[in-house]
Structures are given as structure tokens and as C-alpha cells.
């Protein structure tokens, strides 16, 4: 991992003709946008607040050679000529040995969920649309508090306490601790991501009271900023706020759907901050095999307060089965999706079709005595949908662990086609008919 901090020569930028500035922007967009195509890895660009840097270019690559190449390629672009590297930090991803002994001592006995969690630390990705804080750190070697003279069991106990503090921010803060022994003056780099800027301050403050930090922690300079799409680089250089508001149209579409569903007393979340967030993946693997895999993952997910539920749903039709994981926060749902994508025979997510508009559908909890009546109602709706313009397919999926918990997943040609149905008399009658046989009101949960 390379944290490449850059200052911009603003005077030179302002004195450069517009056509040269445009070419420089295009060169940076090409270099940063195409960077992962050179191999496995990821690249992102962030604003940096304060005087020590203007930008952070963050690279993830499998090897040191590829990291160095990515750094050099950006530096050689016309845009790179307007920047100067003010700070850098080279490090490698690793798994902490204090809290993961089983992973190293007996890897064959590690459950699949823990193994995926460990792999996410070794092969991380860079979260989208987040604030970032980075700082280097080391452990003290003072006569009174020498980390490296402290027995392993005591160090493990202190790091376990430190880990418990971090769990309190699961779903709010994503943390990558990378090792820099022999690569930098500092021993580790800590990179924190969150959609809430204040959460970055809060987790650092709270962890200062852990014994591992209070007695043994030493820290370098802190850097804070926000990720923005490389396509917004021109806006950044023009002094505009980034990220820009290009996503407003999609947000407005989601809000209009919420409004239509709310009129039918269907839960549809809250605009710009849902009560819950869901991630769903389809798999053609056997539902019982998927359920066994999910059992291991669920045990790890349930350590986090933001986890609501994770279940396997079996298709009643010919479609694939689904795994649905529901969380209190969007960032937690996005983190969970990384683990879920490693499940067997994953074939996609709702809405993956590039030329269509997918909707998660609605979750239903049915009164046990009325389950068959509900299934008959769905079959009737399916017949109705078959004749509706713009409808591609809808499938009713049943929770493997609870046959009274179901959801309908739909695929439409466009948002307008789906809206026409949600606003139709047929939809109104369907919801009204099913109300008496449901244990709770239906809810539409939008994907993270």
C-alpha cells in the first residue's frame, strides 16, 4: 500500500493555458482510472485538509514493484508535473497475530467466516464516498514501557481490549492497519474510513484510553480528507466542492419510489438515511450448502451491533437462490458484501443487468396459518405482472430458516415501468388483499 501525499503548485496551474490544464486533467483521469487494469489492486484519490498536502493518491497492489510503478506512472503524467510529493508511506497489509492465533496455528480448523474476514484484511479494497484519516504509529521502547519486552500473553490481552473498542465502531468505521517495518520510519500505518467525519475523531479519542495505546502508543502526523471520483478532478482544481452532486438524480428516483410505497403503508426507508440497509446476492449453489456457509459468517456478523440479519432465501421458481444481509448502516452493509461475494457460485446482485432497472422487492412476514393463501396471492400477482409492459421477471424467495419470511425480487426495463406498477390500482389491490394475512407490514429495503 502506498499513501502518496501531494501538494499542488497552484500558481503554476493558474498560469497555464486552459487547453494544457484540460490535457493534464485527462492524463490524471486516465492514469488513476486505469491503474487497477495493470493487475490486481485499487487506486483512489482524496482531498486533504490543512497545509501539509492537497491530495492523497492511495494505491493498493500485490507487489512492491507494482506499487513503485503506479507511483512513477502518476508522477510522469502532465498533471503530476503540477504536483510535488510532500509525504509518503509504504506498507503491506497483514493479519494481527494477537487476536487471530487460530488462523496461524491451525488454519484448517478456522471457520469459513473468519477466513473470509482475514482475507479481507490481506486483500482490502478502498471504500467509496468516504472520509479518511491516516496516521503512522509505533510501539514505545522506553525503559518503563517497552512493548517488545512485554510478554506475549500480556500484549495479546491489551490488543484484545483494543479490538473490543474497535468493534463498537463496526459498520461506522473501516480500519486498515498496515505494517511498515523496514519500509518506513514508523512501524505501522493506520487508515480509517467512514461516511461520518466525526466518527474518525471519536474512535481515535476512545482508543487513546486503551492500555495498548495509553502506555505504548506513539504517533506521527495525522491527515484527514475525503475521497472523490477521479472524474471530479477538474471540479476540485477549479475550487468546487467534491464529490459533486451527480448522484442527486438517482437519489430523487429512490425518494419517489419511497413516497409511492409509503402511501400503501409499505416500509420504504427514510430519504438520505434508511433505517436499515440490505445487500443481496444471488447464487446457483444448493440452498442448504449456502445456509451452512452462512452459519459461519453469521456468527462473526453478530459480534457487531449494526447487524440485523443474514439469511438464505430459496427460490420457488427456476431462479437462483439469494443471500440477504441487513444492517443498520450503509457502510456495514457494503463491508458485508465483500464477505458475501466469496460464497459459492455467486452469479450477481439485483439490478446487475446493465440495461434494466432492478428493485429489491418487498419483504413479507406471513401469519403461519395464512402461508398457503399468501403463496396463492403471489401466483396471481405473477400472472398479472406477466402482462405488464416493462416487467421482466419477479420471483418469490423463501427464507430457508423461516418459511414464513419471504421477499419478492423484481427486474424491470426502467424505473418508470416499476413506478407505473407501484402507482397502479392492481398494486393497491394486491397490498390490500394481503394485509390480513401478514404478521407485520411489508417493507421495501433499498440496497446499499
C-alpha positions as CSV (number, residue, x, y, z in Angstrom):
1,X,0.0,0.0,0.0
2,X,1.3,3.5,-0.9
3,X,0.0,6.7,0.6
4,X,1.2,9.3,-1.9
5,X,0.6,12.8,-0.5
6,X,0.8,15.6,-3.0
7,X,0.9,19.4,-2.9
8,X,-0.3,21.3,-5.9
9,X,1.6,24.2,-7.5
10,X,-1.4,26.4,-7.7
11,X,0.5,29.4,-9.1
12,X,1.8,27.3,-12.0
13,X,-1.7,25.8,-12.5
14,X,-3.3,29.3,-12.8
15,X,-0.6,30.5,-15.2
16,X,-1.1,27.5,-17.5
17,X,-3.4,27.9,-20.6
18,X,-6.8,26.2,-20.4
19,X,-6.1,23.6,-23.1
20,X,-3.0,22.4,-21.3
21,X,-4.8,22.2,-18.0
22,X,-7.5,20.2,-19.7
23,X,-4.9,17.7,-21.1
24,X,-3.3,17.5,-17.6
25,X,-6.7,16.6,-16.1
26,X,-7.3,14.0,-18.8
27,X,-3.9,12.4,-18.1
28,X,-4.6,12.1,-14.4
29,X,-8.0,10.6,-15.0
30,X,-6.5,8.1,-17.4
31,X,-3.7,7.2,-15.0
32,X,-5.8,6.9,-11.9
33,X,-8.9,5.4,-13.6
34,X,-7.0,2.7,-15.5
35,X,-4.5,1.9,-12.7
36,X,-6.1,-1.3,-11.4
37,X,-6.2,-2.6,-15.0
38,X,-2.4,-3.2,-14.7
39,X,-3.1,-6.0,-12.3
40,X,-5.0,-6.8,-9.0
41,X,-5.3,-3.8,-6.9
42,X,-7.1,-0.5,-6.3
43,X,-6.4,3.2,-6.6
44,X,-8.3,6.2,-5.2
45,X,-7.8,10.0,-4.8
46,X,-8.7,12.1,-1.8
47,X,-8.8,15.7,-0.8
48,X,-6.5,16.6,2.2
49,X,-7.3,19.4,4.5
50,X,-4.6,21.5,6.0
51,X,-1.1,22.8,4.9
52,X,0.9,19.5,4.6
53,X,-0.8,18.2,1.4
54,X,-3.6,19.0,-1.1
55,X,-4.2,15.5,-2.4
56,X,-3.7,11.9,-1.4
57,X,-3.3,9.2,-4.1
58,X,-3.8,5.8,-2.4
59,X,-2.6,2.7,-4.2
60,X,-3.1,-0.9,-3.4
61,X,-1.1,-3.5,-5.4
62,X,0.0,-7.1,-4.9
63,X,3.8,-6.4,-5.0
64,X,6.2,-3.6,-4.2
65,X,7.3,-3.4,-7.8
66,X,3.7,-2.6,-8.9
67,X,3.4,0.0,-6.1
68,X,6.5,1.7,-7.3
69,X,5.3,1.6,-10.9
70,X,2.0,3.1,-10.0
71,X,3.7,5.9,-8.2
72,X,6.1,6.6,-11.1
73,X,3.3,6.4,-13.8
74,X,1.3,9.1,-12.0
75,X,4.3,11.3,-11.4
76,X,5.1,11.3,-15.1
77,X,1.7,12.4,-16.2
78,X,1.2,16.1,-17.3
79,X,-0.9,16.5,-14.2
80,X,1.8,15.0,-12.0
81,X,4.1,17.8,-13.1
82,X,1.9,20.3,-11.3
83,X,2.3,18.4,-8.0
84,X,5.1,17.5,-5.6
85,X,5.2,14.6,-3.2
86,X,5.2,16.1,0.3
87,X,4.9,12.9,2.3
88,X,4.6,9.2,1.5
89,X,4.1,5.9,3.4
90,X,4.9,2.5,2.0
91,X,3.5,-0.5,3.9
92,X,2.0,-4.0,3.5
93,X,-1.3,-5.5,4.6
94,X,-1.2,-8.1,7.4
95,X,-3.3,-10.0,9.9
96,X,-2.7,-9.2,13.5
97,X,-1.3,-12.2,15.3
98,X,-2.5,-11.2,18.7
99,X,-6.2,-11.7,18.1
100,X,-6.0,-14.3,15.3
101,X,-3.8,-17.1,16.7
102,X,-6.1,-19.9,15.4
103,X,-5.6,-18.6,11.9
104,X,-1.9,-19.1,12.1
105,X,-1.6,-22.1,14.5
106,X,-4.3,-24.3,12.9
107,X,-5.6,-22.8,9.7
108,X,-7.5,-26.0,8.8
109,X,-9.8,-25.5,11.8
110,X,-10.7,-21.9,11.1
111,X,-14.4,-21.5,10.1
112,X,-15.1,-20.0,6.6
113,X,-16.5,-16.8,8.0
114,X,-13.3,-16.0,10.0
115,X,-11.2,-17.0,7.0
116,X,-13.0,-14.5,4.7
117,X,-12.7,-11.8,7.4
118,X,-8.9,-12.4,7.5
119,X,-8.7,-12.4,3.7
120,X,-10.5,-9.0,3.6
121,X,-7.6,-7.7,5.8
122,X,-5.0,-9.1,3.5
123,X,-6.7,-8.1,0.2
124,X,-8.7,-4.9,1.1
125,X,-10.5,-2.6,-1.2
126,X,-10.9,1.2,-0.8
127,X,-14.4,2.2,0.3
128,X,-16.4,4.6,-1.9
129,X,-17.5,8.1,-0.9
130,X,-15.9,8.2,2.5
131,X,-13.8,10.5,4.7
132,X,-10.3,9.3,5.6
133,X,-7.8,9.7,8.4
134,X,-4.3,8.4,8.1
135,X,-1.5,8.4,10.7
136,X,1.7,6.4,11.3
137,X,2.4,4.8,14.6
138,X,4.9,2.7,16.6
139,X,5.2,1.0,19.9
140,X,7.3,2.5,22.7
141,X,10.7,1.0,23.7
142,X,11.2,3.2,26.8
143,X,12.8,1.7,29.9
144,X,9.4,1.8,31.8
145,X,7.1,0.9,28.9
146,X,8.9,-1.3,26.3
147,X,6.3,-3.1,24.1
148,X,8.9,-5.6,22.8
149,X,10.0,-6.6,26.3
150,X,6.4,-7.3,27.4
151,X,5.3,-11.0,27.5
152,X,3.2,-12.1,24.5
153,X,0.2,-13.0,26.7
154,X,0.1,-9.5,28.2
155,X,0.4,-7.9,24.7
156,X,-2.4,-10.2,23.5
157,X,-4.7,-9.1,26.4
158,X,-4.1,-5.5,25.7
159,X,-4.7,-5.9,22.0
160,X,-7.9,-7.8,22.7
161,X,-9.1,-4.8,24.7
162,X,-8.1,-2.5,21.8
163,X,-10.1,-4.7,19.4
164,X,-13.2,-4.6,21.6
165,X,-13.1,-0.8,21.4
166,X,-12.9,-1.0,17.6
167,X,-15.9,-3.3,17.4
168,X,-18.0,-0.5,18.8
169,X,-17.4,1.3,15.5
170,X,-18.2,-1.7,13.2
171,X,-20.3,-0.5,10.4
172,X,-19.3,3.1,11.0
173,X,-15.5,3.0,10.7
174,X,-13.4,0.7,8.4
175,X,-9.9,0.3,9.6
176,X,-6.8,-0.9,7.8
177,X,-3.6,-1.3,9.8
178,X,-0.6,-2.0,7.6
179,X,2.9,-3.0,8.5
180,X,5.9,-0.8,7.6
181,X,8.8,-2.5,9.4
182,X,11.8,-1.9,7.2
183,X,9.8,0.2,4.8
184,X,9.3,3.4,6.7
185,X,10.5,5.3,9.8
186,X,7.3,4.2,11.5
187,X,6.2,0.6,12.3
188,X,2.6,0.8,11.2
189,X,0.2,2.9,9.2
190,X,-3.4,3.3,10.3
191,X,-6.0,4.2,7.7
192,X,-9.6,4.9,8.9
193,X,-12.6,5.3,6.6
194,X,-16.1,6.5,7.5
195,X,-19.1,8.2,5.9
196,X,-19.2,10.3,9.2
197,X,-16.2,12.6,9.6
198,X,-16.7,12.9,13.4
199,X,-16.6,9.2,13.8
200,X,-12.9,9.3,12.8
201,X,-12.2,11.7,15.7
202,X,-14.3,9.7,18.1
203,X,-12.6,6.3,17.5
204,X,-9.1,7.8,17.8
205,X,-10.1,9.5,21.0
206,X,-11.7,6.5,22.6
207,X,-8.8,4.2,21.7
208,X,-6.4,6.6,23.5
209,X,-7.7,5.2,26.8
210,X,-6.9,1.6,25.9
211,X,-3.8,0.4,27.7
212,X,-2.0,-0.6,24.5
213,X,-2.3,3.0,23.3
214,X,-2.1,4.9,26.6
215,X,1.2,3.3,27.7
216,X,2.8,2.0,24.5
217,X,1.5,4.1,21.5
218,X,3.5,6.7,19.7
219,X,2.0,8.6,16.7
220,X,3.1,10.7,13.8
221,X,1.2,13.4,11.9
222,X,-2.5,13.0,11.1
223,X,-4.0,13.6,7.7
224,X,-7.7,14.0,7.1
225,X,-9.7,14.3,3.8
226,X,-12.4,12.8,1.6
227,X,-12.5,10.5,-1.3
228,X,-13.9,11.9,-4.6
229,X,-14.3,10.3,-8.1
230,X,-11.4,10.9,-10.4
231,X,-13.9,12.4,-12.8
232,X,-14.4,15.2,-10.3
233,X,-10.7,16.2,-10.5
234,X,-11.4,19.2,-12.8
235,X,-14.0,20.4,-10.3
236,X,-11.5,20.1,-7.4
237,X,-8.9,22.1,-9.3
238,X,-11.5,24.7,-10.0
239,X,-12.2,25.2,-6.3
240,X,-15.6,23.5,-6.3
241,X,-16.9,21.2,-3.7
242,X,-16.2,17.5,-4.3
243,X,-17.7,15.0,-4.6
244,X,-20.0,16.8,-6.9
245,X,-23.8,16.2,-6.7
246,X,-24.0,14.0,-9.8
247,X,-25.8,11.3,-7.8
248,X,-28.8,13.5,-7.0
249,X,-30.9,12.2,-9.8
250,X,-30.6,8.6,-8.5
251,X,-31.4,9.8,-5.0
252,X,-34.5,11.6,-6.3
253,X,-35.7,8.4,-8.1
254,X,-35.3,6.4,-4.9
255,X,-37.3,9.0,-2.9
256,X,-40.2,9.0,-5.4
257,X,-40.4,5.2,-5.0
258,X,-40.4,5.5,-1.3
259,X,-43.3,8.0,-1.5
260,X,-45.4,5.7,-3.6
261,X,-44.8,2.7,-1.4
262,X,-45.4,4.7,1.8
263,X,-48.9,5.6,0.5
264,X,-49.7,1.8,0.7
265,X,-48.2,1.6,4.3
266,X,-45.2,-0.3,2.9
267,X,-41.9,0.4,4.7
268,X,-39.5,2.1,2.3
269,X,-36.8,3.6,4.5
270,X,-36.1,7.2,5.1
271,X,-34.8,9.5,2.4
272,X,-31.0,10.1,2.7
273,X,-30.7,7.7,5.7
274,X,-32.6,4.5,5.7
275,X,-33.5,2.7,9.0
276,X,-31.8,-0.4,7.6
277,X,-29.7,-1.2,4.6
278,X,-29.5,-4.5,2.7
279,X,-27.2,-6.3,0.4
280,X,-28.4,-9.2,-1.6
281,X,-26.5,-11.7,-3.8
282,X,-27.8,-14.5,-6.0
283,X,-26.2,-17.9,-6.1
284,X,-26.9,-21.1,-8.1
285,X,-25.4,-23.2,-5.3
286,X,-27.6,-25.5,-3.3
287,X,-29.6,-23.6,-0.7
288,X,-28.7,-26.0,2.2
289,X,-25.0,-25.7,1.3
290,X,-25.3,-21.9,1.3
291,X,-27.1,-22.0,4.7
292,X,-24.2,-24.0,6.1
293,X,-21.7,-21.3,4.8
294,X,-23.9,-18.5,6.2
295,X,-23.9,-20.1,9.7
296,X,-20.2,-19.4,10.0
297,X,-20.5,-15.8,8.6
298,X,-23.4,-15.0,10.8
299,X,-21.5,-15.8,14.0
300,X,-19.0,-13.2,13.1
301,X,-21.5,-10.7,11.9
302,X,-23.4,-11.0,15.2
303,X,-20.4,-9.6,17.0
304,X,-21.4,-6.2,15.6
305,X,-24.3,-4.1,16.9
306,X,-25.1,-2.9,13.4
307,X,-26.0,-6.4,12.2
308,X,-29.8,-7.1,11.8
309,X,-30.0,-10.4,10.0
310,X,-28.3,-12.6,7.4
311,X,-30.3,-15.4,5.7
312,X,-30.5,-17.6,2.7
313,X,-33.7,-17.5,0.6
314,X,-34.7,-20.4,-1.6
315,X,-36.3,-19.5,-5.0
316,X,-39.8,-21.1,-5.5
317,X,-39.2,-20.8,-9.3
318,X,-36.3,-21.5,-11.6
319,X,-34.3,-18.5,-10.5
320,X,-31.1,-18.6,-8.3
321,X,-31.2,-18.6,-4.5
322,X,-30.4,-15.4,-2.6
323,X,-28.4,-14.4,0.4
324,X,-29.7,-11.2,2.1
325,X,-27.8,-9.4,4.8
326,X,-29.5,-6.5,6.5
327,X,-27.6,-3.8,8.6
328,X,-28.3,-0.6,10.4
329,X,-25.7,1.3,8.4
330,X,-24.8,1.5,4.7
331,X,-21.1,1.2,5.3
332,X,-21.7,-2.0,7.3
333,X,-23.8,-3.5,4.5
334,X,-21.1,-2.6,2.0
335,X,-18.4,-4.3,4.2
336,X,-20.6,-7.4,4.5
337,X,-21.0,-7.6,0.7
338,X,-17.2,-8.2,0.4
339,X,-17.6,-11.4,2.5
340,X,-20.8,-12.5,0.8
341,X,-19.3,-12.3,-2.7
342,X,-16.9,-15.1,-1.7
343,X,-19.8,-17.5,-1.2
344,X,-20.1,-20.4,-3.7
345,X,-21.4,-19.9,-7.2
346,X,-22.3,-16.2,-6.8
347,X,-23.9,-15.0,-10.1
348,X,-24.8,-11.4,-9.3
349,X,-26.9,-8.9,-7.4
350,X,-30.3,-7.5,-8.0
351,X,-30.1,-4.8,-10.6
352,X,-26.9,-6.1,-12.2
353,X,-28.4,-6.1,-15.7
354,X,-26.8,-3.2,-17.4
355,X,-29.8,-2.3,-19.5
356,X,-32.5,-2.7,-16.8
357,X,-33.6,-1.3,-13.5
358,X,-33.8,-3.7,-10.6
359,X,-35.7,-3.3,-7.4
360,X,-35.1,-5.4,-4.3
361,X,-38.7,-6.1,-3.9
362,X,-40.7,-6.4,-0.7
363,X,-40.1,-8.4,2.4
364,X,-43.1,-10.2,3.9
365,X,-43.6,-11.9,7.2
366,X,-46.7,-14.1,6.9
367,X,-49.0,-15.5,9.5
368,X,-48.3,-19.3,9.6
369,X,-52.0,-20.2,9.1
370,X,-52.2,-18.0,6.0
371,X,-49.0,-19.0,4.3
372,X,-50.6,-21.0,1.5
373,X,-53.1,-18.2,0.9
374,X,-50.1,-15.8,0.5
375,X,-48.4,-18.1,-2.0
376,X,-51.7,-18.3,-4.0
377,X,-51.9,-14.5,-3.9
378,X,-48.3,-14.2,-5.3
379,X,-49.0,-16.6,-8.1
380,X,-51.9,-14.5,-9.1
381,X,-49.8,-11.3,-9.0
382,X,-47.1,-13.1,-11.1
383,X,-49.8,-13.8,-13.7
384,X,-50.7,-10.1,-13.6
385,X,-47.1,-9.0,-13.9
386,X,-46.6,-11.1,-17.0
387,X,-48.9,-8.9,-18.9
388,X,-47.5,-5.6,-17.7
389,X,-45.3,-3.6,-20.0
390,X,-41.7,-3.2,-18.9
391,X,-41.7,-6.1,-16.4
392,X,-39.0,-8.7,-16.9
393,X,-39.3,-11.1,-14.1
394,X,-40.3,-11.5,-10.4
395,X,-39.5,-14.3,-8.1
396,X,-40.7,-15.2,-4.6
397,X,-37.9,-16.4,-2.4
398,X,-38.4,-18.1,1.0
399,X,-36.1,-18.0,4.0
400,X,-34.5,-21.4,4.5
401,X,-34.6,-20.9,8.3
402,X,-38.1,-19.5,8.5
403,X,-40.7,-20.4,5.8
404,X,-42.9,-17.5,6.8
405,X,-40.3,-14.9,5.9
406,X,-40.2,-14.2,2.2
407,X,-39.4,-11.5,-0.3
408,X,-40.2,-10.7,-3.9
409,X,-37.3,-9.6,-6.2
410,X,-38.3,-7.9,-9.4
411,X,-36.5,-6.8,-12.6
412,X,-37.9,-4.0,-14.8
413,X,-36.8,-2.4,-18.1
414,X,-36.8,1.0,-16.4
415,X,-37.6,2.9,-13.2
416,X,-40.7,4.4,-14.9
417,X,-42.1,0.9,-15.6
418,X,-41.7,-0.1,-12.0
419,X,-43.2,3.2,-10.8
420,X,-46.2,2.7,-13.1
421,X,-46.9,-0.6,-11.3
422,X,-46.3,0.7,-7.8
423,X,-48.8,3.5,-8.6
424,X,-51.4,1.2,-10.2
425,X,-54.7,0.0,-8.9
426,X,-53.5,-3.5,-9.3
427,X,-50.7,-2.9,-6.8
428,X,-53.1,-1.2,-4.4
429,X,-55.5,-4.1,-4.5
430,X,-52.7,-6.7,-4.1
431,X,-51.4,-4.9,-0.9
432,X,-54.9,-4.5,0.5
433,X,-55.7,-8.2,-0.1
434,X,-52.6,-9.4,1.6
435,X,-52.7,-7.2,4.6
436,X,-54.9,-9.5,6.7
437,X,-52.6,-12.5,6.2
438,X,-49.4,-10.7,7.2
439,X,-47.8,-10.7,10.6
440,X,-46.2,-7.3,10.0
441,X,-46.4,-4.6,7.4
442,X,-44.3,-5.3,4.3
443,X,-41.2,-3.3,3.8
444,X,-39.2,-2.4,0.7
445,X,-35.5,-2.2,1.6
446,X,-33.2,-0.5,-0.9
447,X,-29.8,-2.0,-1.5
448,X,-26.6,-0.4,-0.2
